[in-house]
Amino acid sequence: REAAAREAVSYMAELFDRKHNDWCYRHYALKEKGLSFPYRAPFMNAWDFYGETSAHLRPVGNGQVIFALHHTVEGLLLPLLYFSSGDASFFYFALYADMGVEAYDILALLWRRATGVDHTLTRHHPSVDAVLVPHHLFAICFELVGLMAGPLLSKTFMLHVAASAHLSGVFILAAIVLHQTPAQAWPRFLYRFQAAVLAAIYACRIVWWAPIAAASLRLGYLGFPPLLAPYVARGFGSEPRLLSPCFLTVLLLVAFYTYFNADQIVYNRKLLRKAGERVQLANEAEERMLRQAGDRRRPATEEERTPYSC
């Protein structure tokens, strides 16, 4: 009996692996629209969810946790330490550490593509590389621009740039992890959490991002400090300023992150709608159960009683 249960669990995990990989390939590689987001079948033993998760998806879940911790340190802990102490070392550590993590993941993605050996942090399906590589590259470039600008660029401003992306990223990654835990059987909890995720994205990637993007473009238009002049051919402050390398670089970075933020909003609105549909199904199932329970408790009518005969 135990062997049969293990085989059933293994088969369920294998089926979900195929469904998950197929969705990733069709969504990210083929760009198909209207795909149903994959949900796995309920766990047989909810609190042994890690044991029932496939050997392929366990590292994916572990990678989301690691990446969420990284976002928490970069987007919350180090900025708070800098703002509370004023020690510039926290600022530089936050930016260099984030650049190091992103650079490592890019190299690991390229290594996986070349050799098939996966040492990436997130362990996503290879088709997701089309999203992750530009994300990592542009993150490195944004932070590199901030570091190259030297002491004349506000450290508070650059930490706002880092925090606005990382804080909402914690919610996004946590939502991915929750779908691989017993929480997937709690539709109301997942709906509320997904609503919190979307609220965090709106707050960080629209309300917070809009003034940051405008300030970034303004800095790019005004030009970098003279500190950069010896290192840049023809300078970053050339005329006309709208065609200067400085402004065009910042414009490209802002345009990419604005597009990325818009894509996250569309994607997570779909997840919220799906979560709402699951809540509705759960409510309907409960109503059916209550009606059936009420019918069993209700005394039978005269017509429903079986007539007694001798």
C-alpha positions in Angstrom: 0.0 0.0 0.0 2.8 2.4 0.9 4.6 1.6 -2.4 1.4 2.3 -4.3 1.0 5.7 -2.6 4.6 6.6 -3.4 4.1 5.7 -7.1 0.9 7.8 -7.2 2.7 10.8 -5.6 5.6 10.4 -8.1 3.2 10.2 -11.0 1.2 13.3 -9.9 4.5 15.2 -9.6 5.6 14.1 -13.0 2.3 15.2 -14.6 2.6 18.6 -13.0 6.2 18.9 -14.2 5.0 18.4 -17.7 2.2 20.8 -17.4 4.4 23.5 -15.8 7.2 23.1 -18.4 4.7 23.1 -21.3 3.1 26.3 -19.9 6.5 28.0 -19.5 7.6 27.1 -23.1 4.3 28.2 -24.7 4.1 31.4 -22.6 7.7 32.6 -22.7 9.1 31.1 -25.9 6.1 30.9 -28.2 4.3 34.0 -26.7 0.9 32.3 -26.8 -2.0 34.2 -25.3 -4.9 33.1 -23.2 -3.1 30.1 -21.6 -4.5 28.8 -18.3 -2.1 29.1 -15.4 -1.1 25.6 -14.3 -2.2 24.5 -10.8 -1.1 21.2 -9.4 -3.6 18.7 -7.9 -4.0 18.9 -4.1 -1.3 17.3 -2.0 -2.1 13.9 -0.5 -0.4 14.9 2.7 -0.4 18.7 2.7 2.3 19.1 5.3 4.6 16.8 3.5 4.4 19.0 0.4 8.2 19.2 0.0 8.3 15.4 -0.2 5.5 15.4 -2.8 7.1 18.0 -4.9 9.2 16.7 -7.8 12.9 16.6 -7.8 12.7 19.2 -10.7 10.5 21.7 -8.9 12.1 21.5 -5.5 15.1 23.6 -6.6 12.7 26.0 -8.3 11.0 26.6 -5.0 14.3 26.8 -3.2 15.6 29.3 -5.7 12.5 31.6 -5.2 13.1 31.6 -1.5 16.8 32.5 -2.0 15.9 35.2 -4.4 13.2 36.6 -2.1 15.7 36.7 0.8 18.2 38.5 -1.6 15.4 41.1 -2.4 14.6 41.5 1.2 18.2 42.3 2.1 18.8 44.6 -0.9 15.4 46.3 -0.8 14.7 46.6 2.9 17.5 45.7 5.3 20.4 47.6 3.8 18.5 50.8 2.9 17.1 50.8 6.5 20.6 50.4 7.9 21.9 53.2 5.7 19.0 55.6 6.5 19.3 54.9 10.3 23.1 55.1 10.5 24.2 57.3 7.6 27.1 54.9 6.9 27.8 55.0 3.2 29.3 51.5 3.3 25.7 50.1 3.5 24.8 52.0 0.3 27.8 50.6 -1.6 27.4 47.1 -0.3 23.7 47.1 -1.4 24.5 48.1 -4.9 27.6 46.0 -5.4 26.0 42.9 -3.8 22.9 43.3 -6.1 25.2 43.6 -9.1 27.1 40.6 -8.0 24.0 38.4 -7.6 22.6 39.5 -11.0 26.0 39.0 -12.7 26.4 35.5 -11.2 22.9 34.5 -12.4 23.6 35.7 -16.0 26.8 33.7 -16.1 25.0 30.6 -14.7 22.2 31.1 -17.3 24.8 31.2 -20.1 26.6 28.2 -18.6 23.4 26.2 -18.5 22.7 27.1 -22.1 26.2 25.9 -23.1 26.5 22.8 -21.0 23.0 21.9 -19.8 24.3 22.0 -16.1 22.0 24.3 -14.0 23.6 26.4 -11.3 21.2 29.3 -11.6 19.7 30.8 -8.5 16.0 30.6 -9.6 16.3 27.3 -11.6 13.5 28.5 -13.9 12.6 26.8 -17.2 15.2 27.8 -19.9 12.5 29.7 -21.9 12.3 32.2 -19.0 15.8 33.3 -19.8 14.4 35.7 -22.4 12.9 37.6 -19.4 15.6 37.1 -16.8 18.7 38.0 -18.8 17.4 41.5 -19.9 16.1 42.0 -16.3 19.5 41.2 -14.8 21.5 43.2 -17.4 19.4 46.3 -17.0 19.5 46.1 -13.2 23.3 46.0 -13.4 23.4 48.9 -15.8 21.1 51.0 -13.7 23.2 50.5 -10.6 26.4 50.9 -12.5 25.2 54.3 -13.8 24.4 55.3 -10.2 27.9 54.2 -9.0 29.7 56.0 -12.0 27.8 59.2 -11.2 30.0 59.5 -8.1 29.4 61.4 -4.9 27.3 64.0 -6.6 24.3 61.6 -7.0 22.1 61.2 -4.0 22.5 57.9 -2.3 19.0 58.2 -1.0 17.7 58.4 -4.6 19.6 55.3 -5.7 18.3 53.4 -2.7 14.8 54.4 -3.6 15.5 53.0 -7.1 16.7 49.7 -5.6 13.9 49.5 -2.9 11.1 50.2 -5.3 12.0 47.1 -7.4 13.1 44.8 -4.6 10.2 45.2 -2.2 7.5 44.3 -4.8 9.8 41.5 -6.0 9.6 39.9 -2.5 5.8 39.7 -2.9 6.0 38.3 -6.4 8.5 35.6 -5.4 6.5 34.7 -2.3 3.4 34.2 -4.4 5.3 31.7 -6.6 6.5 29.8 -3.5 3.0 29.7 -1.9 1.6 27.9 -4.9 3.9 25.0 -4.0 2.8 24.7 -0.4 -0.4 23.7 1.4 -1.6 27.3 0.8 -2.7 26.2 -2.7 -5.6 24.5 -1.0 -6.6 27.7 0.7 -8.2 29.7 -2.1 -9.4 32.6 0.0 -6.0 33.1 1.6 -4.3 33.0 -1.8 -6.8 35.5 -3.2 -6.1 37.9 -0.4 -2.3 37.4 -0.8 -2.5 37.9 -4.6 -4.4 41.1 -4.0 -1.6 42.2 -1.6 1.0 41.3 -4.3 -0.9 43.4 -6.9 -1.2 46.3 -4.4 2.5 46.2 -3.8 3.2 46.3 -7.5 0.9 49.3 -8.0 2.5 51.1 -5.1 6.2 50.3 -5.9 6.1 50.1 -9.7 3.6 52.8 -10.6 3.2 55.3 -7.7 6.8 55.0 -6.6 8.4 54.3 -9.9 6.8 57.3 -11.8 8.8 60.1 -9.9 11.9 57.9 -9.9 11.7 57.5 -13.7 11.1 61.2 -14.1 14.1 62.1 -11.9 16.3 59.6 -13.7 15.5 61.2 -17.0 16.1 64.6 -15.6 19.5 63.5 -14.3 20.3 62.0 -17.7 19.2 65.2 -19.5 21.4 67.4 -17.2 24.4 65.1 -17.8 26.7 63.3 -15.4 29.1 65.0 -13.2 32.5 66.0 -14.6 33.9 62.9 -12.9 32.9 60.9 -15.9 34.4 63.1 -18.6 37.8 61.4 -18.8 36.3 58.0 -19.2 33.7 58.6 -21.9 34.5 59.3 -25.5 33.1 62.7 -26.6 31.6 63.1 -23.1 28.1 62.4 -21.8 27.0 66.0 -21.9 27.1 66.6 -25.6 24.5 68.7 -27.5 21.7 68.4 -28.2 21.1 66.9 -24.8 18.2 64.7 -25.9 20.6 62.9 -28.2 23.5 62.6 -25.7 24.7 59.1 -24.8 23.9 59.9 -21.1 20.2 60.7 -21.8 19.7 57.9 -24.3 21.2 55.3 -21.9 19.0 56.4 -19.1 16.0 56.6 -21.4 16.6 53.0 -22.5 16.9 51.8 -18.9 13.7 53.6 -17.9 11.8 52.4 -20.9 12.8 48.7 -20.3 11.8 48.8 -16.6 8.5 50.6 -17.4 7.7 47.9 -19.9 8.8 45.2 -17.4 6.6 46.8 -14.7 3.6 46.9 -17.0 4.1 43.3 -17.9 4.2 42.3 -14.2 0.9 44.2 -13.7 -0.9 42.4 -16.6 0.5 39.0 -15.4 -0.5 39.4 -11.8 -3.9 40.8 -12.6 -4.6 37.6 -14.5 -3.4 35.6 -11.4 -5.8 37.6 -9.2 -8.6 36.9 -11.6 -7.8 33.2 -11.5 -7.6 33.3 -7.7 -11.0 34.9 -7.6 -12.5 32.1 -9.9 -11.1 29.5 -7.5 -12.7 31.3 -4.5 -16.0 31.3 -6.4 -15.7 27.6 -7.0 -14.9 27.0 -3.3 -17.9 29.0 -2.3 -20.2 27.1 -4.7 -18.9 23.8 -3.3 -19.5 24.9 0.3 -23.1 26.0 -0.6 -23.7 22.5 -2.2 -22.4 20.8 0.9 -24.6 23.0 3.2 -27.7 22.3 1.0 -27.0 18.6 1.1 -26.5 18.7 4.9 -29.7 20.6 5.3 -31.6 18.1 3.1 -30.4 15.3 5.3 -31.6 17.1 8.5 -34.9 18.1 7.1 -37.8 15.8 8.2 -39.3 13.9 5.3 -42.7 15.2 4.0 -45.8 13.0 3.8 -45.3 12.4 0.1 -41.6 11.4 0.6 -42.4 8.8 3.4 -42.7 5.3 2.1 -46.3 4.2 2.8 -46.5 1.4 5.3 -48.5 -1.7 4.3 -49.2 -5.0 6.0 
